[in-house]
Amino acid sequence: MSGRLAVVGLGPGDARYLTPQAAEALEAAEALYGYGPYLDRVPLRAGQSRHASDNREEGARAQAALAHACRGARVALVSGGDPGVFAMAAAVCEAIEAGPPEWRALDVIIIPGVTAMLAVAARIGAPLGHDFCTISLSDNLKPWESVVRRLDAAAGAGFVIAIYNPVSRSRPWQFGAALERLRRHLPPETPVVFGRAAGRSNEEISVTTLAAADASQADMATLVIIGSRATRVIVRAGRSPLVYTPRAAAEVSA
Amino acid sequence: MSGRLAVVGLGPGDARYLTPQAAEALEAAEALYGYGPYLDRVPLRAGQSRHASDNREEGARAQAALAHACRGARVALVSGGDPGVFAMAAAVCEAIEAGPPEWRALDVIIIPGVTAMLAVAARIGAPLGHDFCTISLSDNLKPWESVVRRLDAAAGAGFVIAIYNPVSRSRPWQFGAALERLRRHLPPETPVVFGRAAGRSNEEISVTTLAAADASQADMATLVIIGSRATRVIVRAGRSPLVYTPRAAAEVSA
């Protein structure tokens, strides 16, 4: 068997964030699989087949890519950001564990990328400069009570919180409920960052406070960072503010 | 003022992980600042001055780079991994907030990179495929009680935990104490990953269990990932195992 599956992190979208390792794997692939808008970011190359699928079809997409690679092809499965953070790498592992024995024998390589929270943080300062948690608000795949418990634990113990997938058409109320929950733990002036399309031409980054944050500021492509009690904002005349969490944080918790 | 400070994430070390944006900023710099071993990874270029400093001197290094840029130079301050995760971006923000007004007027750009936990995770599967926390075990900059409280909160609420800076010469016992603490919350068979120099020629990645994990397996350059109750190991004949945390995690907590 000479096939190979590369699970490739594209980073935040702009080509300046694509690592040479990822670019090489895309170039070498005979077949590309991925969510349509991510595939559209990959330059076309002659002789390469493309297999776009819908956002919700991670499991089926992983299975199709594994089966194709097992037939001897060099396959790239593209993922936005980093494949290991709420993206395709876990879906591939799930498929391998549940799939036929030959999938375990396949050469699988996972190529990391700059995930959204790192890209957004870099554009606004260093909000993730101290201990932080990374939470997906999607409750398609876990009970909402679990999300709430994790928000309580994270905010109560002094973690900064990066929120992926705050909102979707099928989950309209969760992000508002999460903000309400976090207001129980954190002061009104806690900095909150909304980031969208970081580093791309349509980038939108904004800073507000937990008191003023409104769920309508986020959509499914927004990454939200909720500060801790230690997170600070530096106002700069004529420049955007810097939001950062100091390396030294003396206070223990909420 | 025409100076500029770029805080540049080098990624895990191998050039295949260096983004084009980071490579460009390094190429354009007139002066480079950084911890010696990180500076050594940057190809030499004529006309570029180099200012290496010790690991512990983040604050002074940030100040020196800011002052140099304020004199009109294009300065790059290099950081391992991503500058925003336990690295130089927060030190720069701290220096700007405490420093002279002209530092707030300076053009500062932070260039993200692949941080160690993403590189290690990619080499072993998808252990960060569900909600996770990122904690530095250094208590130079925070009280140990704060570390313990965060470990309790994270493990108790079902987060996977990525640990940076587990050990140093001045902190010999903390990582062992952290493992002991986590054993109160998590079952003995919980997967634990030790990763060092991910993606480099001297890479060392190993998988064990929380029961078998020994503090002597880590040094200051090791990244440790502690699974949650949902984290799984796929054994593969003739290949290294895959460690992953499924996207769907039904159980709520320890």
Chai-1 contact restraints between the chains, C-beta under 6 A:
chainA,res_idxA,chainB,res_idxB,connection_type,confidence,min_distance_angstrom,max_distance_angstrom,comment,restraint_id
A,R16,B,P20,contact,1.0,0.0,6.0,A-B,restraint_1
A,R16,B,Q21,contact,1.0,0.0,6.0,A-B,restraint_2
A,Y17,B,T19,contact,1.0,0.0,6.0,A-B,restraint_3
A,T19,B,Y17,contact,1.0,0.0,6.0,A-B,restraint_4
A,T19,B,T19,contact,1.0,0.0,6.0,A-B,restraint_5
A,P20,B,R16,contact,1.0,0.0,6.0,A-B,restraint_6
A,Q21,B,R16,contact,1.0,0.0,6.0,A-B,restraint_7
A,D82,B,L118,contact,1.0,0.0,6.0,A-B,restraint_8
A,G84,B,A121,contact,1.0,0.0,6.0,A-B,restraint_9
A,G84,B,A122,contact,1.0,0.0,6.0,A-B,restraint_10
A,G84,B,A126,contact,1.0,0.0,6.0,A-B,restraint_11
A,G84,B,L128,contact,1.0,0.0,6.0,A-B,restraint_12
A,V85,B,L128,contact,1.0,0.0,6.0,A-B,restraint_13
A,A89,B,A126,contact,1.0,0.0,6.0,A-B,restraint_14
A,A90,B,A126,contact,1.0,0.0,6.0,A-B,restraint_15
A,A90,B,G129,contact,1.0,0.0,6.0,A-B,restraint_16
A,A90,B,Y244,contact,1.0,0.0,6.0,A-B,restraint_17
A,A90,B,R247,contact,1.0,0.0,6.0,A-B,restraint_18
A,C93,B,G125,contact,1.0,0.0,6.0,A-B,restraint_19
A,C93,B,A126,contact,1.0,0.0,6.0,A-B,restraint_20
A,C93,B,L242,contact,1.0,0.0,6.0,A-B,restraint_21
A,C93,B,Y244,contact,1.0,0.0,6.0,A-B,restraint_22
A,E94,B,P246,contact,1.0,0.0,6.0,A-B,restraint_23
A,E97,B,I234,contact,1.0,0.0,6.0,A-B,restraint_24
A,R104,B,R236,contact,1.0,0.0,6.0,A-B,restraint_25
A,I110,B,A122,contact,1.0,0.0,6.0,A-B,restraint_26
A,P112,B,V114,contact,1.0,0.0,6.0,A-B,restraint_27
A,P112,B,L118,contact,1.0,0.0,6.0,A-B,restraint_28
A,P112,B,A119,contact,1.0,0.0,6.0,A-B,restraint_29
A,P112,B,A122,contact,1.0,0.0,6.0,A-B,restraint_30
A,V114,B,P112,contact,1.0,0.0,6.0,A-B,restraint_31
A,L118,B,D82,contact,1.0,0.0,6.0,A-B,restraint_32
A,L118,B,P112,contact,1.0,0.0,6.0,A-B,restraint_33
A,A119,B,P112,contact,1.0,0.0,6.0,A-B,restraint_34
A,A121,B,G84,contact,1.0,0.0,6.0,A-B,restraint_35
A,A122,B,G84,contact,1.0,0.0,6.0,A-B,restraint_36
A,A122,B,I110,contact,1.0,0.0,6.0,A-B,restraint_37
A,A122,B,P112,contact,1.0,0.0,6.0,A-B,restraint_38
A,G125,B,C93,contact,1.0,0.0,6.0,A-B,restraint_39
A,A126,B,G84,contact,1.0,0.0,6.0,A-B,restraint_40
A,A126,B,A89,contact,1.0,0.0,6.0,A-B,restraint_41
A,A126,B,A90,contact,1.0,0.0,6.0,A-B,restraint_42
A,A126,B,C93,contact,1.0,0.0,6.0,A-B,restraint_43
A,L128,B,G84,contact,1.0,0.0,6.0,A-B,restraint_44
A,L128,B,V85,contact,1.0,0.0,6.0,A-B,restraint_45
A,G129,B,A90,contact,1.0,0.0,6.0,A-B,restraint_46
A,D131,B,I135,contact,1.0,0.0,6.0,A-B,restraint_47
A,D131,B,R150,contact,1.0,0.0,6.0,A-B,restraint_48
A,F132,B,T134,contact,1.0,0.0,6.0,A-B,restraint_49
A,C133,B,C133,contact,1.0,0.0,6.0,A-B,restraint_50
A,T134,B,F132,contact,1.0,0.0,6.0,A-B,restraint_51
A,I135,B,D131,contact,1.0,0.0,6.0,A-B,restraint_52
A,L141,B,R247,contact,1.0,0.0,6.0,A-B,restraint_53
A,L141,B,A248,contact,1.0,0.0,6.0,A-B,restraint_54
A,K142,B,A249,contact,1.0,0.0,6.0,A-B,restraint_55
A,E145,B,V252,contact,1.0,0.0,6.0,A-B,restraint_56
A,S146,B,V252,contact,1.0,0.0,6.0,A-B,restraint_57
A,R149,B,A157,contact,1.0,0.0,6.0,A-B,restraint_58
A,R149,B,V252,contact,1.0,0.0,6.0,A-B,restraint_59
A,R149,B,S253,contact,1.0,0.0,6.0,A-B,restraint_60
A,R150,B,D131,contact,1.0,0.0,6.0,A-B,restraint_61
A,R150,B,A157,contact,1.0,0.0,6.0,A-B,restraint_62
A,A153,B,A153,contact,1.0,0.0,6.0,A-B,restraint_63
A,A153,B,A157,contact,1.0,0.0,6.0,A-B,restraint_64
A,A157,B,R149,contact,1.0,0.0,6.0,A-B,restraint_65
A,A157,B,R150,contact,1.0,0.0,6.0,A-B,restraint_66
A,A157,B,A153,contact,1.0,0.0,6.0,A-B,restraint_67
A,I234,B,E97,contact,1.0,0.0,6.0,A-B,restraint_68
A,R236,B,R104,contact,1.0,0.0,6.0,A-B,restraint_69
A,L242,B,C93,contact,1.0,0.0,6.0,A-B,restraint_70
A,Y244,B,A90,contact,1.0,0.0,6.0,A-B,restraint_71
A,Y244,B,C93,contact,1.0,0.0,6.0,A-B,restraint_72
A,P246,B,E94,contact,1.0,0.0,6.0,A-B,restraint_73
A,R247,B,A90,contact,1.0,0.0,6.0,A-B,restraint_74
A,R247,B,L141,contact,1.0,0.0,6.0,A-B,restraint_75
A,A248,B,L141,contact,1.0,0.0,6.0,A-B,restraint_76
A,A249,B,K142,contact,1.0,0.0,6.0,A-B,restraint_77
A,V252,B,E145,contact,1.0,0.0,6.0,A-B,restraint_78
A,V252,B,S146,contact,1.0,0.0,6.0,A-B,restraint_79
A,V252,B,R149,contact,1.0,0.0,6.0,A-B,restraint_80
A,S253,B,R149,contact,1.0,0.0,6.0,A-B,restraint_81
